[in-house]
Amino acid sequence: MRWGKRTDLVVHGEDPFNAEPPRAALADETVTSLDAFYVRNHGPIPEIDRSLWRLRVDGLVDGELELSLEQLKARFAEHELAATLQCAGNRRIGFLSVRDVPGEAPWGPCATGTAVWSGARLADVLAAAGMHDDAEHVAFLGADVSEEPDPAQPFGASIPRPKAIAAETLLAWSMNGEALPVVHGAPVRLVVPGYIGARSVKWVERITAQSEPSDNFFQAESYRLLAAEADPDAIAPGEGVALGAVAVNADILSPDEGATVATGPLRVSGYAFAGDDRGVVRVDVSTDGGRSWRQADLLDQRSPWSWRLWATEVDVAAETTDVVARAWDSAAAAQPESAAHLWNPKGYVNNAWARVSVSPDRSAARADRTTSPGRRDTA
């Protein structure tokens, strides 16, 4: 597999390269391995000479900065943080049973991952440049150029000032204790914990303090929540809702969809995540379509900005069983029941109840019957 990734990734596109791991690769792992971390791109992965790379900081600042990687590391303290990134299109495949989402990759539940990021705080860099009080937004440009806009342009985004100067927002040069991989934005990427992955701009080369949000295509037109009846090819810049903080979301990682399992007790586990400063406070699991629920155990969490793993045990009957899960966050928000209530033309923010269907292992049941006490084999 390319870029040091697992060979069993689900590849949604080769160029641009977009891929997610299978459920099993994320199950019960508080930190996602580099070879399993999902990849989301809108253009070719740029080739950057680390020795020539420069980060420019400009806009509403007292003094513009231009920093090499060595200068960035030497001038600013390094901070480490475990944080989950989640694509805005995560779980989009759940919308396809409602209605097609043309032109968008059918992401499953694994366009998400948690890593330990290390780098400089964005707040420290902005303070060194002397960001003005009237700079309400901070915009970013990457080195990757996408053909999606017309004309083509680099990928860009912006975040509001309060998030930009928050202690958790990093300019990361390390991932899981190793130098940031090229496929994940080396030499430096932005990490905006609690926000959709699209705001964590990779291969970042320019930071601009400004009074308004970015007018980059991917901020003003692409990552927008549109009304169900809207035509995504005919929207005006700024139409719809700009996506920022991740809505409370959870999915089942084990067992896998369509798995064959033994009847009786079955361990069910997964992840739950709530964006911005909200935490996951409860996960419920049902095997009767939501008529009754079992509260799952909340497991390890590396930091307030990482997902919460959970697990519980359910009973599998002698027929196909649908296992359903939902999460609640600290603002008392819960996942809605149906993707039909959430469908939108770009297929963003599917945080409906998670569902997997499992079937009993009938061959095991037959084997049990043939070897039960009192039965005589007549071979």
C-alpha positions in Angstrom: 0.0 0.0 0.0 1.2 3.5 -0.8 2.5 6.0 1.8 3.3 3.3 4.4 -0.4 2.4 4.9 -1.9 -1.0 5.6 -2.8 -3.1 2.7 -6.4 -3.6 3.8 -7.4 0.1 3.8 -10.7 0.9 2.0 -9.5 3.2 -0.8 -12.0 5.7 -2.0 -9.6 7.3 -4.5 -6.1 6.9 -5.7 -5.5 10.5 -7.0 -6.3 12.3 -4.9 -5.5 9.6 -2.4 -8.4 9.0 0.1 -8.6 5.9 2.3 -9.8 4.7 5.7 -9.0 1.6 7.7 -11.3 -1.3 8.4 -13.2 -1.2 11.7 -10.9 -3.8 13.3 -7.9 -1.6 12.9 -9.4 1.0 15.2 -11.1 -1.3 17.7 -10.0 -0.9 21.3 -7.0 1.3 20.3 -6.8 4.6 22.2 -4.2 5.9 19.7 -4.4 5.0 16.0 -1.2 3.7 14.4 0.3 5.7 11.6 -0.4 2.9 9.0 -4.1 2.9 10.0 -4.8 6.6 10.2 -7.3 7.7 7.6 -6.2 10.0 4.7 -8.4 12.8 3.2 -7.0 14.8 0.3 -8.5 17.2 -2.3 -5.4 17.2 -4.6 -2.1 15.5 -5.2 0.2 15.2 -2.2 2.8 17.9 -2.7 6.5 17.3 -2.7 8.2 19.7 -0.3 11.9 20.1 0.4 12.0 20.5 4.2 15.1 22.6 4.0 13.4 25.1 1.7 10.0 25.1 3.4 8.9 28.4 5.0 5.9 29.4 7.1 4.7 32.9 6.5 2.6 34.7 9.1 0.9 38.0 7.8 -2.3 40.0 7.7 -3.4 42.0 10.8 -0.2 41.7 12.7 2.5 44.1 14.0 5.2 42.3 12.1 5.2 39.6 9.5 7.1 36.4 10.2 8.9 34.0 7.9 10.1 30.8 9.6 12.0 27.8 8.5 11.2 24.5 10.2 14.4 24.8 12.3 13.4 28.3 13.4 9.9 27.3 14.3 11.2 24.5 16.5 14.0 26.6 18.0 11.9 29.7 18.8 8.7 28.1 20.1 8.1 25.6 22.9 7.0 22.1 21.9 3.7 20.9 23.3 2.2 17.4 23.0 -1.5 16.6 22.8 -3.6 13.5 22.1 -6.4 14.6 19.8 -9.0 13.0 17.5 -9.5 14.2 13.9 -12.7 13.3 12.1 -13.6 14.0 8.5 -16.9 15.9 8.0 -17.9 13.1 5.7 -17.3 10.3 8.2 -20.1 7.7 8.0 -21.5 9.2 4.8 -22.2 5.7 3.6 -25.2 5.7 6.0 -26.9 8.3 3.9 -26.8 6.2 0.7 -29.7 4.1 1.9 -31.7 7.2 2.1 -30.7 8.9 -1.1 -27.6 9.1 -3.3 -24.9 11.7 -2.6 -23.4 12.3 -6.0 -19.8 13.1 -6.4 -18.8 12.3 -2.8 -16.8 9.4 -1.4 -18.9 6.8 0.5 -16.9 7.1 3.7 -17.6 4.5 6.3 -17.2 4.9 10.1 -13.4 5.0 10.1 -12.6 8.4 8.5 -11.5 9.3 12.0 -8.5 8.6 14.2 -6.6 9.7 17.3 -2.9 10.6 17.4 -0.5 12.1 19.8 0.5 15.4 18.1 3.6 17.5 19.0 4.4 21.0 17.9 4.2 24.7 18.6 1.0 26.3 19.9 -0.5 28.5 17.2 -1.3 31.1 19.9 2.4 31.5 20.6 3.2 32.1 16.9 0.4 34.6 16.5 1.5 36.4 19.7 5.1 36.6 18.3 3.7 38.3 15.2 1.6 40.7 17.3 -1.9 39.8 16.1 -4.2 42.8 16.2 -7.3 42.9 18.4 -9.5 43.3 15.3 -8.4 40.0 13.8 -11.5 37.9 14.4 -10.4 35.0 12.2 -7.1 33.2 11.3 -6.8 31.8 7.8 -4.5 29.0 6.5 -3.2 27.9 3.1 -1.6 24.6 2.3 0.8 23.7 -0.4 -1.6 21.2 -2.0 -3.4 22.4 -5.0 -6.9 21.1 -5.9 -8.7 21.0 -9.2 -12.1 21.0 -7.5 -12.4 24.8 -7.7 -12.4 26.6 -11.0 -9.7 27.8 -11.3 -7.6 25.4 -9.2 -6.4 26.7 -5.9 -4.5 25.6 -2.8 -6.6 24.0 0.0 -7.4 26.6 2.6 -9.6 27.2 5.7 -10.0 29.5 8.7 -11.0 29.3 12.3 -12.4 31.9 14.7 -9.9 33.8 16.8 -10.9 32.1 20.1 -10.1 28.7 18.7 -6.9 30.0 17.1 -5.5 31.2 20.4 -6.7 28.2 22.4 -4.0 26.2 24.0 -5.0 23.0 22.2 -4.5 24.3 18.6 -1.1 23.2 17.3 1.2 23.6 14.4 2.3 20.0 14.5 5.6 18.6 13.2 5.3 15.2 15.0 2.7 12.4 15.0 2.8 9.5 17.5 6.4 10.3 18.4 7.7 10.3 14.8 8.3 13.0 12.3 5.0 14.0 10.7 4.5 11.7 7.6 4.3 13.3 4.2 0.8 11.9 3.6 -0.4 13.7 6.8 1.0 17.1 6.0 4.8 17.2 6.6 6.7 19.2 7.4 4.0 21.1 9.4 0.3 20.8 9.6 -2.4 22.6 11.7 -4.2 20.5 14.3 -7.6 22.0 15.5 -8.9 19.6 18.1 -12.7 19.3 18.2 -13.2 20.7 14.7 -13.9 18.8 11.5 -10.7 17.5 9.9 -10.9 20.0 7.0 -9.9 22.8 9.4 -6.7 21.0 10.3 -4.9 22.2 7.1 -2.0 20.1 6.0 1.3 21.2 4.4 0.5 24.7 5.8 2.6 27.5 4.3 0.7 30.6 5.2 -1.2 31.9 8.2 -3.1 35.2 7.9 -4.8 37.1 10.7 -7.9 38.8 9.2 -11.3 40.3 10.1 -13.4 37.9 8.1 -13.5 34.1 7.5 -11.4 32.8 4.6 -12.9 33.1 1.1 -11.0 30.0 0.0 -13.3 27.6 -1.9 -13.1 24.9 0.8 -14.2 27.3 3.5 -16.7 29.4 1.6 -18.3 26.8 -0.6 -17.3 23.2 -0.1 -17.5 22.4 3.6 -21.0 23.8 4.1 -24.1 22.1 5.5 -26.8 22.7 2.9 -30.6 22.3 3.0 -31.8 19.0 1.6 -33.3 20.7 -1.5 -30.2 22.8 -2.3 -28.2 22.2 -5.5 -24.5 22.0 -4.4 -23.3 23.0 -7.9 -25.3 26.2 -7.8 -24.7 27.6 -4.3 -23.2 31.0 -3.7 -20.1 31.5 -1.6 -21.2 31.6 2.1 -24.5 29.8 1.5 -25.4 27.2 4.1 -23.7 26.6 7.5 -19.9 26.6 7.8 -18.9 23.4 9.5 -16.8 23.7 12.6 -17.1 21.8 15.9 -17.9 18.1 15.4 -21.4 16.9 16.5 -21.6 14.1 19.0 -21.0 10.9 17.1 -20.3 7.2 17.8 -19.9 4.0 15.9 -19.4 0.3 16.5 -15.9 -1.0 15.7 -16.4 -4.6 16.9 -18.1 -6.8 15.7 -18.0 -5.8 12.1 -21.0 -5.3 9.9 -22.3 -8.7 8.7 -20.1 -10.7 11.1 -21.0 -14.3 12.0 -20.9 -14.7 15.8 -21.7 -17.4 18.3 -25.1 -17.1 20.0 -25.1 -15.9 23.6 -22.9 -13.2 25.1 -21.2 -10.9 22.6 -18.7 -8.1 23.4 -19.5 -4.9 21.5 -17.1 -2.0 21.5 -16.5 1.3 19.6 -15.7 5.0 19.8 -17.6 8.1 20.7 -16.5 11.7 20.1 -17.9 15.1 20.8 -16.3 18.2 19.3 -15.1 21.5 20.8 -15.2 21.6 24.6 -17.9 18.9 25.0 -17.2 15.5 26.3 -18.9 12.1 25.9 -20.9 11.2 29.1 -22.8 8.1 28.1 -23.1 5.5 25.4 -26.2 3.3 25.1 -26.5 0.0 23.2 -29.7 -1.8 22.0 -30.5 -5.1 20.3 -34.2 -4.5 19.9 -34.3 -1.4 17.7 -34.1 1.1 20.6 -37.0 -0.1 22.7 -34.6 -0.9 25.5 -31.0 0.1 26.1 -27.9 -1.1 28.0 -25.5 1.5 29.2 -21.9 0.8 28.0 -18.8 1.1 30.0 -16.7 4.2 29.1 -13.1 3.2 28.7 -9.8 5.0 28.3 -9.5 8.5 27.0 -6.1 9.9 26.4 -7.1 13.6 26.7 -10.3 15.8 26.7 -9.7 16.2 23.0 -9.6 12.5 22.1 -12.3 10.0 21.5 -13.9 8.0 24.3 -13.7 4.2 23.8 -16.6 2.2 25.1 -17.6 -1.5 25.5 -20.5 -3.6 26.7 -21.9 -7.1 26.4 -25.1 -8.1 24.7 -26.9 -11.4 24.1 -27.1 -12.7 20.5 -30.2 -14.8 19.8 -30.6 -17.5 17.2 -31.6 -15.1 14.5 -29.9 -12.1 12.9 -29.4 -9.3 15.4 -29.1 -5.6 14.7 -26.9 -3.9 17.3 -27.5 -0.2 17.7 -25.5 2.4 19.6 -25.9 6.1 20.5 -23.8 8.6 22.4 -24.7 11.5 24.7 -22.4 14.5 25.3 -21.9 16.9 28.2 -24.4 19.4 26.7 -27.1 16.7 26.9 -27.1 16.3 23.1 -27.7 12.7 21.8 -27.3 11.1 18.4 -30.6 11.2 16.4 -32.2 8.0 15.4 -32.3 8.1 11.6 -30.0 9.3 8.8 -33.2 10.1 6.9 -33.6 13.1 9.1 -30.1 14.4 8.4 -29.5 13.8 4.7 -27.9 16.7 2.9 -26.5 17.1 -0.6 -22.9 16.9 0.4 -23.4 14.0 2.9 -21.9 15.8 5.9 -22.4 15.2 9.6 -24.1 11.8 9.6 -24.3 11.3 13.4 -27.4 9.0 13.4 -27.5 5.9 15.6 -24.7 3.5 14.7 -25.9 0.1 13.5 -24.3 -3.3 12.6 -26.0 -6.5 11.8 -24.6 -9.8 13.0 -25.7 -13.4 12.2 -25.6 -16.5 14.4 -23.0 -19.1 13.6 -25.4 -22.0 12.7 -22.6 -24.4 11.9 -21.3 -24.0 15.4 -24.8 -24.7 16.7 -25.1 -27.9 14.6 -21.7 -29.0 15.9 -22.8 -28.5 19.5 -25.9 -30.6 18.8 -23.9 -33.5 17.3 -21.5 -33.6 20.3 -24.1 -33.1 23.1 -24.2 -35.7 25.9 -26.5 -38.7 25.2 -26.3 -38.4 21.4 -24.9 -41.5 19.6 -23.0 -41.0 16.4 -23.9 -43.6 13.7 -21.1 -43.2 11.3 
